[in-house]
Amino acid sequence: MDAKTVKAWLTDLFSDEEDPNEPAYDPVHVGGVVIISMAGIGGLYWLLWTLLVFEGGLFVKLSAAAQVLFTSKTLRDFGYVGSPYEMGVFEGWVGNLVALVLCGVVLAALYRIHREARP
C-alpha cells in the first residue's frame, strides 16, 4: 500500500459522508444491545451457577435425599446435624431451589415467546 491509498482510506473512514447503500446504525441502539446482552448473559450465568455449583449443586442434594428416602441411610450420614447450624450436603438448598424455580419460569417464558412467534 502506498501513502495515497492509506490517506484515501483514512479520509473515507473518517468522512461525514454516508453511503446510502449501507444500513444506518444508531450508536445508542448498538450500546443498548451490548448492555442488555451482557446483563442477560450475566443473569443466565448466575442462575446456572446457583443451580449447579452453589454449595455442591442441586444434583448432590437430590442424590443424598434419594438415598435417605430409598435406602437405610440417615440425614446424619450426610452431615446433617440441625437446620440452621450443620446441614452437611444440604447446605445451600434454598439457593438451589430458588434457582430451579427461576429456571422453570425462564424456560416457560421462553417457550411462550417461541410458541407465539411461530406462524
N, C-alpha and C positions, 0 to 999 in steps of 0.2 A: 504494500500500500504506500502510495506516495503522499506527500503533505497535502496536496489539493484534495485528494479523496477523503482523507481524515477530516480536513477542515469542512468539506461539504457535508460529511456525515454528522459531525458535531453541530453544524449550523442547522441542519434539518432536524436533529434530535431536540434542540432547544428552541426551535422556532415556534411562534404563536399560531402559525397556520395549521389548520387541522384538515386531514384528508377526509372528504365526505364519504368515502367508502368504508372507513373504519367506524366501528360502534363507539358511541360516547360512553365513557365510564366516569361516574361521579366518584371522586375520591372518598366522600363521606360514606357512600354505599359500600365501597370496597372495604373501608375501615370497619364499618358495621358488620359486614360478613365475617371479617377476620376475628373481631372481638366475640361475636356470637358463636362462631365455630370453636374458638378456644374455650369459651365458657361451657359449651356443650360437651366437648371432649373432656374437660376437667370434671364436669359432673358425672359423666359416664365412668371415668377412671375412679372417682371417689366411690361411686355406687358399687362397681365390681370389686374394688379393693376391700370395701367394708363387707361385702357378701362373702368373698372367697378367701381373704387373707387375715382380716382383723381378728386377733385373739384365737388364731387357729382356723378360722373359717367355719362355714356352715356345715360342710361335709364331715368334719371331725365330730362336731356336736351331734349330728344326725346318726353317725355310726355309733357313738357312745350311747345315745338314747335307745337305739335299736338293740344294742347288746344288753342294756339294762332291762328293756321290756321283754325280750325274747330268750334270754339266757339267764343263768343263775348269778350273773354279776350284779353288783350293787353300785349305787352312786359313789360310795366311799372308795370303790376300786378305781374310780376315775378322778379321785382327788377332791370330791365334794365333801365339805365339812358343814357349811352353813351358808345361807343365801348371801348376805352382804359381805362375808369375810373371805372364805376359801371356797371357790366354786369349781376348782380343778379345770377340766377341759371345757366346762360350761361357762367359763369366764367370757364375757362379751356377747352373750346370746341375744341380748336386747338389740345391740347394734346390728348383728347379723339378721335378726328377724325384721327390723325396720328396713334394712337394705333389701331383703327379699320382697317385702310388701311394695316398696318403691319400684323395684324391678318389674313386678307384676303390673303396677299402674303404668309405668312407661311402656311396657310391651303392649298393654291393652290400648293405650292411646295411639301408639304407632300402628297397631293393627286396624284401629278405627279409621285413621287417616288413610292408610293404604286401601281399605275397603271402599271408602268414599271416593278415592281418586281413580279407581278402576272404572272404565266405561261400561 
